[in-house]
């Protein structure tokens, strides 16, 4: 194999801010180029930049709440808590959306849109798109299109890389929600070369982070996203290092699968919602404490 010199991007019509930073970082740290960005043409109803400035609840939000309630059931109230947090000043900047065609670091790439073939939750890209990715890109990074399968996974020389915001040897599926629900003090993030399994691909890069000061589930998502900004550059570098081999994880060493149905239960959602509310109260209390109180209060390590 030659060292990867070109990277393709699979994305929704928008990228989150942390994804933009991840692309910028690996561009700064490597000499690889991005010749092609493929957008998910099935995603037609979405908000990009307008989502970032939303400061009030409108009729469309109420309609969306009741639409979500049909699908997500109890989890809808956790999502509503996040929206209320935004209105109260939680900017969630890492999750700001940017129209992919307007992102500066992708300005020199060709942008094409396609509609995948979807079956049982899996997406397959059209043959002409797979052929173009194979011809123009040594490796592809997936930031959109959900679960993908088919020829695209092996068409680029180095395959398709994708993040799972957890350690696939412990938490597959949802990732952060069960980690936060279970009260874990650390969480991992896995950059994997995907195959036709759910969170079972080869590990290209991995690291973990402390969650000690994460008050809400959304803090956990932020903490992991910050790590993933670093991991993408690390993963591209690992692919270019002949001494580093991606790690294949045997099936019996993969973690438990946490399907989304679990988060829709009242018990799971209720615990996450209660922890989020308690965490926001605790964070506000800590911010309101005077500097003298913060200095005088003994730390846990001194007890």
Secondary structure as UniProt FT lines:
FT   STRAND          6..11
FT   STRAND          14..16
FT   HELIX           17..29
FT   STRAND          33..40
FT   TURN            41..42
FT   HELIX           49..52
FT   HELIX           59..72
FT   TURN            73..74
FT   HELIX           75..87
FT   TURN            88..89
FT   HELIX           93..95
FT   STRAND          97..99
FT   HELIX           100..102
FT   HELIX           104..106
FT   TURN            107..108
FT   STRAND          110..114
FT   STRAND          117..119
FT   TURN            120..121
FT   STRAND          122..124
FT   HELIX           127..136
FT   STRAND          139..142
FT   STRAND          147..148
FT   HELIX           152..155
FT   TURN            157..158
FT   STRAND          160..164
FT   TURN            168..170
FT   STRAND          171..173
FT   HELIX           176..181
FT   TURN            182..183
FT   STRAND          186..193
FT   STRAND          202..210
FT   TURN            212..213
FT   HELIX           217..239
FT   TURN            242..243
FT   HELIX           251..253
FT   STRAND          256..258
FT   HELIX           260..264
FT   HELIX           266..288
FT   HELIX           291..296
FT   HELIX           300..302
//
